[in-house]
Amino acid sequence: MALAVLTGLFAAPAFAEEAPTLTIYTYDGFASEWGPGPGLKAGFEATCGGCVVNWIAADSSIGTLRRVQLEGDSTPADIIVGLDTATAGEARDTGLFLDHGLALTDLTLPEPWTDKQFVPFDYAHFAFMYDTDKITTPPKSFEELIAEPASFKIAIQDPRSSTPGFGLVLWVKAAYGDRAPEIWKGLKPHILTITRDWSESYNLFLQGEADMALSYTTSPTYHIVSDGDHTIKAALFEEGHLAQTEVAGILKSSKHPELAKQFLAYLTSTAGQKIIPTTNWMLPVIDLGADLDASFEGLPQPTKTLTITDADIKAHGQDWIDEMLAAVQ
């Protein structure tokens, strides 16, 4: 009897260890209880035949990349979820990522997707949010924003720690080119603060401390769905807007590369994509048809999408960050 009991005690942990654990690094908002993480975990675990998804969150997606750079081949991560098209080039250059090997034939992104290492899972254009109860006529360009009284304040994010913050740097550069330092100097009196991450600056806006905050053209859907509030809008700028596409990639050191590939396939499937719009408040990368929440219908979108090449970002991104910081500090 004693032998049988001991056998049973040791058998249970051994059985539990048979379930492969897929470790995924992401940013804290994605893994939070209100983000897409819990739904994606439950959905994928129901299809993968006994695997376990383990989210490990950093304060930003850039933070996830820095972590795997430090950990190298010893990282426990199988996948990073939440890098974007502005940081994918740097991530690719680390040599830490595998080709995903997926066909991705159903994507409906603004431009064709050709990246062999990173898989897109949502997108939206950068924009400044405002409250129609407080601002009836929002600025229609960066130059109109600069022309506002000095008391008109915006909250933005640090490009060194935040992908939206870096996105703003790229947006200004794509719109104004060599005039970018001039635009930043004009914006300086209006910058209430530069926060480390998106949530901090957006909360300042919601608390009324900033008149506008850098976010996305899709952000109003959160307020519509969560609070029935239609007063939060995205200001559309005449010079156009830069789009951010968020991506996921498999690390070469992954202990479960095939399972990781299955997760990326699930992430871009109808089942996975249905979870993202009303949890991450971004547009899906495939056509969901009637499954896309009604709050996204008729959402004002830019008439002009600005672009900037991976090669330019890799060659000049840090210089443009330094240019911005020198102008506003």
Disulfide bonds with the S-S distance in Angstrom:
Cys48-Cys51 1.85
